[in-house]
């Protein structure tokens, strides 16, 4: 595949990564860690483990629990392992693109798991292909492997640094050779990554919820631009990259991360409650009940209810047996998916003036359906409140966002959107309130999806042609 065939404006790279060094149950713990990170990716999962001599991997499409059986995990022997969950909205999911990628090059084996998006991947790939590289996947992550293999530096760590110096964009990476684990975060710190300890074992994970599950203690965040190396001699930290201003993804706090995680040093749940409170201050309304769009709207609705004094109610039930509606590929199926996923509880909403809180409004699909559902079940007024500003920019740094044209707020103003959704009122959190919630970290977040102000500026040409992570091929393939 050449970059010309890549689908323009395709952003699909939300993922979770995990790594553990120094535990004889490494693969089993990676399995548990990936379970905790499942919300970050539901289309594919993989674990690579090393016994010090050989790296073995097992990968598959689907949920963590479906991909790994006891036998797969039993085969993954050794006291170190890395894992990955992948999230994608694309139709065809190819196993070739499910990580960790494991390759063999002149120095031995290497495994990598990546969360983020390499903005100049297409450009680098074109250059590498021109020099004769043959790519096995359509993923931006493979570019990093080629750069490592092609580096003239002498040690693995120096080769990795050399490779990453050429890479622009968002990466929280966990890599593994036969006997070393490395965790790296890009200098902007777009995506989260934390370091923990479980007894003598070192653990890295996208979110703290993965540490909590296995009783590991949080040591600290892997800092933006930091490389943590763990091997038989213990742990060491390097800062090999030029410094950049910190630009943590604010959308992790608003939507993506799990509420029981602490992300970028802040508890996600508390942050979301705070956003709901600020929203209530900013857009008060007389109403009888505040309901969330579950699950992501729950803390925001609680915050709104606490601040306004309007009782909280569970007006919508969520089925946990369907995936996120957002990931359905076509609009037709997406519409259907909302009904499949959410169903109203009539006694909470009938005859009531209802405030509905959701974390974000992207295309407007979810809330349009929700409003119709609530009206059909007797709500007398519907006031929509969003714990984020209008989404006006696609993400180039690892959150799957539709193209700019698909974002409803790029096509109409608040009044127009309110009318389209058939609500009685619509209130978004302002950028100013969002920054208030960031406290002393205000200005240190990437808010490009709400401001259109991209930290890596100008966005390199090739970024608009992000490589699809999944390409068509046999669905039954197993690594
Ligand atoms: P929409 O229905 O297109 O307006 O999307 C908004 C809904 O999708 C909200 O309920 C969000 O919780 C959810 N959402 C927003 N952004 C994303 C994303 N990047 N990935 C998955 N779901 C999202």
Boltz pocket constraint, residues with backbone or C-beta under 6 A from the ligand:
constraints:
  - pocket:
      binder: B
      contacts: [[A, 255], [A, 293], [A, 296], [A, 324], [A, 326], [A, 327], [A, 358], [A, 359], [A, 360], [A, 361], [A, 362], [A, 363], [A, 364], [A, 365], [A, 366], [A, 367], [A, 399], [A, 400], [A, 401]]
      max_distance: 6.0
